[in-house]
Amino acid sequence: MHLIAIRKEIYERDPFVASSLYDAFCQSKHVALEKMLNLRALRYMTPFLMRDIDEIYEVFDGDPWPYGMEPNRPTLEALVRYMVEQSLIKAPIPVDQLFVPIYGQ
């Protein structure tokens, strides 16, 4: 859904910033999903939330917003393909070259 970017000079100076930010977003997503799935006190006024939660587990294996390269590889590869088809870039770029590695991983 969204992309978070870190300035190159910040990443090069303090590479731990990327992993710290990634960890914070993972924790935030975990808390948000946990609160959404608390069926004792619904947080959202969505009429079909209970059914939607069941569908999230069936379709997305419980995680509708996966983080990381591998779970998003098909989407990223399609993005690169579409960018070439629409002449936004001259040639395909391997997905593994789009992002820097996360420090410590």
C-alpha positions, 0 to 999 in steps of 0.5 A: 500500500505504501512505501517508506524511503530513507535518504541515502545519506542517512542510511549510509551514515546510520544503517540501523535506522532501516531495521529500527524503522522496519521493526517499529512498523512490524510492531505497529501492524501487530498491535493494529491487527490484534486490536482489530481482531479483538471481537469483545469490543469492536473498534470499527463501525464496519457492518461486515467486520466479522465476515471480513476478518474471516476472509482475511484469514482465508485469503491472506493467511491472516496478514493482509499487508505483508512486509518484506521482499519475498511476500511482495515479490510478485507485486514488485515484479509486476510493477517493474514490468508495467513501468517498462511497458509504459516507458517509465523506465528503459529496461527491467530492474531486478527486484533484488536491486531495488532496495538496500539490505536491512542492517543486521538481517 
